[in-house]
Amino acid sequence: MHKITLRTLCIPLCFLLAKAAAQSDTATANRFRRDSLAACAKEQYQMDAADLYRRIFHIKPPADECDSTKQAKKVQLAGVPAFGYSMATGLAGVFSGNAAFHIGRNRITKLSVIDASIAYTQRSQIILPVLSNIWTSRNKFNLLGELRYYNYPSATYGLGSHTTEENADDLSYNYLLFHEAVLRHIGESRFYAGLAYNLNYHWNISETSNDGIVTDFQRYGFSKRSISSGISVNALYDTRKNTINPSQAAYASISLCPNLRALGSDNNYLNLLIDLRKYIKIGKSDNVLALWSYNWFTFNGHAPYLDLPSTGWDAYANVGRGYIQGRYAGKNLIYAEAEYRFGILRNGLIGGVVFANAQSYTEWPGNRFEVILPAVGTGLRIKLNKDSKTNVSIDYGFGLHGSNGIFINLGEVF
């Protein structure tokens, strides 16, 4: 249930970028054109944080800055050391970055991406996630990796959608997650299938009830250690050329994982994940309508409490913007989100989004969906790397019962 990907970027940096960007759209493009040996058409000029840095410190851009014939670097890097913030962590010292690259020289090979960050937070949390999406030459294989370590004091609110913030209990644990999938291209189609090993290991688990009553964790089955271990069957359909910032594409992923005592699990149970996304480019602009459905089910057994579906515990910790991570949990989750992404500056440095989402969890000990939990919000996008199209995402979301907060990512939310 608790597996944060803290990819926050510093708010002071974002203010600096936004302030300088206000003057940078046309004037900066013209300045760079004069300084470059290759001239750029105004409508073709694109700008990112590196260009802005050069402008602020009066550094000339490379002579081939706008040369469309130049070859892209083998590895595009984007990273920021910073102070960050999230509702679940408070203030944090963070280094967050990604690497984007192509394997081989074939033009049809998709962009591979590795995301990583390390953070120490105001609440004495240590957070270290590494996520990879690797495409081999000609997209024959797709290798999906997820490695996480956490030392994570936090809170738990109980199970179902009727819980309240007043009933939150203190929770602390160490956590190791290892997921690795190997998927192979099927024939001439865009479908992939394969297997993955999935390990979720929590230890040093402790819970403190603030009011002394028996908690949902205790009723469900408290333990100081829990293990889920299984080999899943995975299927994938993916037309995204750029997984960092997709446009005009579709994505569908299904994973069915039997967690087995024979592989070290505490209990036998099934875990089913269905992740569906659609990206629709609007007209001739670069604006995109992005749609997301994320559905997570546990059945045919008893999943450990900390491995149940929960707000913000998807791979990139983005389900349920508008609510604090872990705010709602249950044995099953249905989730949907829509986001409209649009440009603000013509040079691509600054963009914006508006979004709306809804989540619903089955109640416990029953197993019925009873409540829909909506949220809405808006945000800014700041171009960190124009070649890989990596943005800094800064969103503000609002949920029910006064829930609201800032949500910051390196890359798009989905």
ZISUL-V98962 format. One record per residue. N is the residue number from 1. RES is the residue in one letter. PHI is phi in radians with two decimals (none if undefined). OMEGA is omega in whole degrees, -180 to 180 (* if undefined). D_CENTER is the distance of its C-alpha to the mean C-alpha in Angstrom with 2 decimals. Layout:
N	RES	PHI	OMEGA	D_CENTER
N	RES	PHI	OMEGA	D_CENTER
This chain:
1	M	none	-175	15.51
2	H	-2.01	178	14.23
3	K	-2.65	-174	11.47
4	I	-1.27	165	9.45
5	T	-1.92	-179	6.96
6	L	-1.51	-180	8.89
7	R	-2.15	-177	8.18
8	T	-1.38	177	10.84
9	L	-2.09	-171	13.51
10	C	-1.21	178	17.11
11	I	-1.18	176	18.56
12	P	-0.99	178	21.91
13	L	-1.06	-177	20.54
14	C	-1.14	176	19.04
15	F	-1.09	178	22.44
16	L	-1.07	180	24.20
17	L	-1.08	-177	22.34
18	A	-1.13	-179	22.91
19	K	-1.10	-179	26.54
20	A	-1.20	-177	27.37
21	A	-1.15	-178	25.62
22	A	-1.04	-179	27.95
23	Q	-1.82	-163	30.78
24	S	-1.78	-169	29.15
25	D	-1.10	-178	28.88
26	T	-1.44	-176	32.40
27	A	-1.06	-178	34.13
28	T	-1.20	178	31.70
29	A	-1.02	179	31.70
30	N	-1.11	-180	35.50
31	R	-1.06	-178	35.70
32	F	-1.17	178	33.60
33	R	-1.13	179	35.68
34	R	-1.16	-176	38.82
35	D	-1.37	-177	37.58
36	S	-1.54	176	36.39
37	L	-1.32	179	38.87
38	A	-1.75	180	37.06
39	A	-1.45	179	37.07
40	C	-2.06	169	34.10
41	A	-1.25	-175	34.46
42	K	-1.00	-177	32.99
43	E	-1.24	-180	30.89
44	Q	-1.61	-174	29.45
45	Y	-1.23	177	28.54
46	Q	-2.14	-173	24.91
47	M	-2.32	175	23.91
48	D	-2.34	-175	21.10
49	A	-1.10	178	21.01
50	A	-1.14	176	23.33
51	D	-1.10	179	25.82
52	L	-1.11	177	25.75
53	Y	-1.05	180	26.42
54	R	-1.12	179	29.35
55	R	-1.16	-177	30.68
56	I	-1.07	-176	30.66
57	F	-1.78	173	32.42
58	H	0.97	178	34.62
59	I	-1.86	-180	33.53
60	K	-1.19	175	34.47
61	P	-1.28	176	31.82
62	P	-1.02	-178	32.54
63	A	-1.09	-178	35.33
64	D	-1.74	-176	33.27
65	E	-0.93	-176	30.44
66	C	-1.96	-179	31.10
67	D	-1.45	-176	32.64
68	S	-1.21	-178	31.03
69	T	-1.56	-178	32.83
70	K	-1.20	178	31.26
71	Q	-1.43	178	29.14
72	A	-1.20	176	25.51
73	K	-1.05	-180	24.85
74	K	-1.10	180	24.03
75	V	-2.23	176	20.94
76	Q	-1.72	-177	18.98
77	L	-1.92	174	17.62
78	A	-2.46	-179	15.58
79	G	-2.83	-178	15.43
80	V	-2.52	166	16.46
81	P	-1.50	-169	18.25
82	A	-2.88	164	18.20
83	F	-1.72	-179	18.53
84	G	-2.25	-178	15.56
85	Y	-2.68	166	15.29
86	S	-2.54	-178	13.45
87	M	-1.08	-175	15.42
88	A	-1.49	-173	15.13
89	T	-2.01	-169	16.12
90	G	1.27	178	18.37
91	L	-1.23	-178	18.98
92	A	-2.60	167	17.59
93	G	-1.60	-168	18.63
94	V	-2.33	158	15.72
95	F	-2.10	-176	15.63
96	S	-2.26	-180	12.41
97	G	-2.79	172	12.70
98	N	-2.51	176	12.24
99	A	-2.19	179	15.06
100	A	-2.12	-175	15.65
101	F	-2.81	174	18.89
102	H	-1.93	176	21.09
103	I	-1.66	-177	23.13
104	G	1.41	-176	26.72
105	R	-1.96	-179	28.33
106	N	-1.28	-174	28.10
107	R	-1.18	-177	26.83
108	I	-1.47	-179	25.16
109	T	-1.16	-177	22.85
110	K	-1.31	-180	19.18
111	L	-1.26	175	17.04
112	S	-1.60	-176	15.67
113	V	-2.44	171	12.71
114	I	-2.14	177	12.25
115	D	-1.88	178	9.62
116	A	-2.64	174	11.22
117	S	-2.73	173	11.99
118	I	-2.44	-175	14.73
119	A	-2.54	168	15.60
120	Y	-2.19	-168	18.67
121	T	-1.95	178	18.71
122	Q	-1.00	-178	21.50
123	R	-1.71	176	21.54
124	S	1.07	177	22.26
125	Q	-1.63	172	18.95
126	I	-1.99	-173	18.04
127	I	-2.32	-178	14.43
128	L	-2.41	174	13.94
129	P	-1.85	172	11.01
130	V	-2.33	-180	11.51
131	L	-2.16	-178	9.70
132	S	-2.36	175	11.89
133	N	-2.34	-171	12.60
134	I	-1.90	175	16.33
135	W	-1.96	177	18.84
136	T	-1.36	-176	22.47
137	S	-0.95	-178	25.29
138	R	1.06	176	25.86
139	N	1.05	-179	22.71
140	K	-1.15	178	24.91
141	F	-2.22	172	22.30
142	N	-2.10	-178	18.53
143	L	-1.88	-177	17.44
144	L	-1.96	-177	14.10
145	G	-2.17	179	13.70
146	E	-2.59	179	11.90
147	L	-2.26	-177	13.87
148	R	-2.46	168	13.52
149	Y	-2.33	178	16.26
150	Y	-2.42	161	16.62
151	N	-1.95	-155	19.71
152	Y	-2.39	166	18.64
153	P	-1.17	-177	21.10
154	S	-2.74	180	19.64
155	A	-2.43	172	20.94
156	T	-2.23	-172	21.35
157	Y	-1.95	-177	22.61
158	G	1.69	-173	24.07
159	L	-1.88	179	23.60
160	G	1.62	-174	23.67
161	S	-1.75	-179	23.24
162	H	-1.78	-178	26.44
163	T	-1.29	180	25.49
164	T	-2.16	179	26.02
165	E	-1.16	179	24.71
166	E	-1.14	-179	28.27
167	N	-1.63	-179	28.03
168	A	-1.13	178	25.11
169	D	-2.06	178	26.11
170	D	-1.26	-178	25.26
171	L	-2.38	178	23.39
172	S	-2.55	180	22.96
173	Y	-2.95	166	22.14
174	N	-1.83	-173	21.14
175	Y	-2.55	173	18.51
176	L	-2.20	177	18.12
177	L	-2.14	174	15.84
178	F	-2.42	175	16.65
179	H	-2.21	177	15.61
180	E	-2.48	-178	17.08
181	A	-2.04	174	17.79
182	V	-2.14	-178	20.44
183	L	-2.03	-179	20.79
184	R	-2.01	178	23.84
185	H	-1.10	-179	24.68
186	I	-1.80	176	27.20
187	G	0.98	180	30.21
188	E	-1.75	-178	29.87
189	S	-1.46	175	27.20
190	R	-1.77	-179	23.47
191	F	-1.70	177	22.88
192	Y	-2.29	177	21.82
193	A	-2.57	180	22.65
194	G	3.08	-176	22.75
195	L	-2.16	177	22.30
196	A	-2.52	170	19.89
197	Y	-1.76	-176	20.68
198	N	-2.26	178	18.63
199	L	-2.20	172	19.53
200	N	-2.21	-175	18.52
201	Y	-2.21	176	21.04
202	H	-1.98	177	21.56
203	W	-2.55	-175	24.69
204	N	0.93	-179	26.58
205	I	-1.37	175	25.44
206	S	-2.47	178	27.34
207	E	-2.33	178	27.42
208	T	-2.12	179	29.70
209	S	-1.42	-176	30.79
210	N	-1.25	-179	31.61
211	D	-1.97	175	34.38
212	G	1.41	-179	35.68
213	I	-1.49	178	35.20
214	V	-1.22	-175	33.90
215	T	-1.59	175	30.12
216	D	-1.07	178	28.11
217	F	-1.06	-180	26.85
218	Q	-1.18	179	30.53
219	R	-1.17	-178	31.59
220	Y	-1.24	180	28.87
221	G	2.37	-178	29.80
222	F	-1.21	172	29.02
223	S	-2.60	-179	29.11
224	K	-1.43	-180	28.56
225	R	-2.67	176	26.75
226	S	-2.56	180	24.84
227	I	-2.35	167	23.93
228	S	-2.09	-177	22.31
229	S	-2.47	-179	23.08
230	G	-2.86	176	23.27
231	I	-1.93	-174	23.26
232	S	-1.77	171	21.41
233	V	-1.77	-175	22.40
234	N	-2.12	174	19.67
235	A	-2.27	-174	20.10
236	L	-2.49	168	18.09
237	Y	-2.20	-172	18.91
238	D	-2.60	177	17.05
239	T	-1.84	179	18.69
240	R	-1.19	174	15.96
241	K	-1.48	179	17.64
242	N	-2.21	-177	14.75
243	T	-1.33	179	11.30
244	I	-1.30	-176	9.95
245	N	-2.57	-173	11.74
246	P	-1.25	175	13.51
247	S	-2.62	179	16.83
248	Q	0.92	-176	19.38
249	A	-2.68	177	17.81
250	A	-2.38	-178	17.14
251	Y	-2.55	175	14.99
252	A	-2.53	-179	16.01
253	S	-2.34	177	15.30
254	I	-2.26	180	17.53
255	S	-2.35	176	17.88
256	L	-2.05	-174	20.92
257	C	-2.10	169	21.36
258	P	-1.38	173	24.74
259	N	-1.51	-167	24.47
260	L	-2.19	173	28.02
261	R	-1.03	-179	30.39
262	A	-1.10	179	31.79
263	L	-1.82	176	28.60
264	G	1.86	180	28.50
265	S	-1.17	173	26.77
266	D	-1.14	-178	28.36
267	N	-2.44	170	28.71
268	N	-1.45	173	28.62
269	Y	-2.86	180	26.12
270	L	-1.86	177	23.96
271	N	-2.17	-178	20.21
272	L	-2.12	176	19.13
273	L	-2.08	176	15.68
274	I	-2.21	-175	15.82
275	D	-2.11	-176	12.89
276	L	-2.13	-180	14.44
277	R	-2.48	177	13.46
278	K	-2.41	-179	16.03
279	Y	-2.10	-175	16.14
280	I	-2.07	178	19.57
281	K	-1.33	-174	21.01
282	I	-1.67	177	23.47
283	G	1.02	-180	26.90
284	K	-1.61	-180	27.54
285	S	-1.43	174	24.94
286	D	-1.62	179	21.44
287	N	-1.18	-175	20.22
288	V	-2.36	167	17.86
289	L	-1.70	-177	17.57
290	A	-1.93	-179	14.33
291	L	-2.12	-174	14.66
292	W	-2.47	172	12.47
293	S	-2.23	-177	14.04
294	Y	-2.21	-173	12.54
295	N	-2.25	-169	15.50
296	W	-2.39	-175	16.02
297	F	-2.24	171	19.62
298	T	-2.16	-176	21.73
299	F	-2.81	-179	25.44
300	N	0.95	179	28.64
301	G	2.61	-173	28.52
302	H	-2.06	179	27.26
303	A	-1.29	174	23.68
304	P	-1.00	-177	23.38
305	Y	-0.95	-176	22.43
306	L	-1.37	176	19.39
307	D	-1.90	177	18.09
308	L	-1.39	175	18.38
309	P	-0.99	-177	15.72
310	S	-2.77	178	14.58
311	T	-0.98	175	12.72
312	G	1.30	-180	9.25
313	W	-2.01	166	9.70
314	D	-1.31	-173	7.69
315	A	-1.01	-178	6.29
316	Y	-1.87	174	2.77
317	A	0.99	-176	5.34
318	N	-2.12	178	5.33
319	V	-1.15	173	8.52
320	G	1.57	173	11.48
321	R	-0.91	-174	11.09
322	G	2.02	179	14.70
323	Y	-2.27	177	15.12
324	I	-1.13	179	14.82
325	Q	-1.01	180	12.80
326	G	1.41	-175	15.25
327	R	-1.07	178	17.43
328	Y	-2.20	-179	18.23
329	A	-2.68	178	18.63
330	G	-3.06	-179	20.85
331	K	-1.27	-178	21.78
332	N	-2.47	-179	20.19
333	L	-2.33	168	17.48
334	I	-2.09	-174	17.55
335	Y	-2.46	176	14.89
336	A	-2.48	180	15.03
337	E	-2.59	173	13.63
338	A	-2.24	-180	15.12
339	E	-2.43	176	14.26
340	Y	-1.85	-176	16.89
341	R	-1.90	-175	16.13
342	F	-2.45	178	19.34
343	G	-1.45	174	20.99
344	I	-1.96	174	23.00
345	L	-1.71	-177	24.73
346	R	-1.13	-179	26.34
347	N	-1.44	174	25.39
348	G	1.48	-177	21.65
349	L	-1.18	-177	20.97
350	I	-2.12	174	20.01
351	G	-2.37	-180	18.41
352	G	-2.52	176	17.45
353	V	-2.49	163	15.75
354	V	-2.23	-176	16.95
355	F	-2.56	173	15.18
356	A	-2.54	179	16.37
357	N	-2.51	177	15.13
358	A	-2.63	178	17.04
359	Q	-2.25	177	16.68
360	S	-2.56	-179	19.64
361	Y	-2.10	174	20.52
362	T	-1.26	179	23.80
363	E	-1.31	180	26.27
364	W	-2.42	15	27.80
365	P	-1.45	172	30.36
366	G	-1.22	-176	30.63
367	N	-2.47	-178	28.06
368	R	-2.06	171	28.00
369	F	-1.41	-176	25.49
370	E	-2.15	-171	27.23
371	V	-2.25	172	24.98
372	I	-1.83	-175	22.39
373	L	-1.98	-177	20.16
374	P	-1.55	173	19.24
375	A	-2.69	177	17.43
376	V	-2.38	178	17.60
377	G	-3.11	179	16.65
378	T	-2.54	-178	16.69
379	G	-2.94	177	15.32
380	L	-1.93	172	16.00
381	R	-2.18	179	14.65
382	I	-2.06	-174	16.37
383	K	-1.26	179	16.81
384	L	-1.57	179	16.36
385	N	-2.55	-175	17.44
386	K	-1.31	180	19.26
387	D	-1.29	177	19.83
388	S	-1.57	-179	16.28
389	K	1.08	178	15.35
390	T	-1.43	178	12.67
391	N	-1.93	162	12.37
392	V	-1.51	-177	11.93
393	S	-1.82	180	10.52
394	I	-2.18	-175	12.72
395	D	-2.13	171	12.98
396	Y	-2.17	-176	15.57
397	G	-2.07	180	15.54
398	F	-2.20	175	18.59
399	G	-2.04	179	19.16
400	L	-1.34	173	22.44
401	H	1.01	177	24.94
402	G	1.39	180	24.07
403	S	-1.20	177	20.42
404	N	-2.86	179	18.64
405	G	3.04	179	16.55
406	I	-1.60	179	14.52
407	F	-2.27	-173	10.73
408	I	-2.18	-179	9.84
409	N	-2.41	166	7.12
410	L	-1.73	-174	8.21
411	G	1.86	179	7.61
412	E	-1.23	-177	7.25
413	V	-1.21	175	5.21
414	F	-2.71	*	6.31
